[in-house]
Amino acid sequence: MASTPKGVMNELTRAIGRDFSATSREFHANLISATPGNTGRARAGWQHTYREQLFKSPTFQIERNNVPYIGVLDTGTSSQAPRGIVMPAVNKTRNLK
């Protein structure tokens, strides 16, 4: 247990980073599972980046998918994902139904 203000801030920063990292990994997994998988290209297209930096804000780009038709899939055009991809993944990550 840290006893100095700097030590407490270091511990707090690490704890927040672990929580955020775990949540972003869960969201990434939920995006993949919500993405239709006829060929697997759209599922494989999700890119997840997160880098924790002590004493600085974390650097992250939560998700990106460069598959040209991912936007169309997210509008619910696939019978495999009639409610889209992103919002169902967000709701699942937030434990909403």
N, C-alpha and C positions, 0 to 999 in steps of 0.2 A: 504494500500500500504506500503510495507516494505521500510525502508529508509537506512538500513545498508546492506553492502555486504552480510552478512550471511542471513539476512532476504530475500533479493532478490533471493539468491541461493535456499533457502527453498521454496519460491513461485514457482520458475522455476522448481525445482525438482518435486513438487506436480503437476504442470500443465503438465509436460512431462509424468509423471506417469498416470494421468487421460487420456491423449490422447492415450498412448500406451495400457492402459487397455481397453479402448473403441474399439480400432482397433482389439485387440486380441479377444474380445468378438464377434465382428462382423465376424471375420474370422472363429471362432468356429461355429457360426450360419450358415455361408455359407458352411462350410464343411458338416454339418449335412444335409442341404437342397440338397447338390450335391451328397450325398451318396444314392445309391439305397436302397429301403426299402421293399424288399419282406417279410422278417420276422422282420425287425427292429433291428436285432442284430448288424449289421455293423454301423447303425446310432447311436445306444446306446453306441457303443464302443469308441466313441471319448471322450478323457479325456483332460480337459483344466485346466491348473494350472498357476496362476499368483499371485505373492505377492509383493506388493510395500513396499520398505524399505526406510524410510527417511535417507538421507545422504549416501545411498549405492545404487549400481545398483539394479534394480528390479530383483527378482529371478523369472524366468519363464521357463516353458516348454510349448511352445505354444500349441502343440497338440501331441497326441499319440493315437493310436488305436491298441489294442492287439488282435483284431479279426484275426484269422489265414489267412483268405482269403482277407483281405483288400488290400494287394498289387496287387492281381489279379484283383480286382474291379477297382483299380486305373489305370490299364493298358488299360481300356476301354472295357473289356470283357462283360460288362452288357449293354443291349440295353437301360436301363434306364440312364446310364452314359457313352455313347460311347466315350466321350472325357476325361474320367477319373474323378477324384474327386479333388485332391489337386490343380492342376493348375487352373481349372475353379474357385475354391473357392478363390485362390490368386487373380486371375484377377478380380473377382467380388468385392472383398474387395478393390482392388486398383482402382475400377471403370473402368476397361478395359473390352472390349467386346471380 
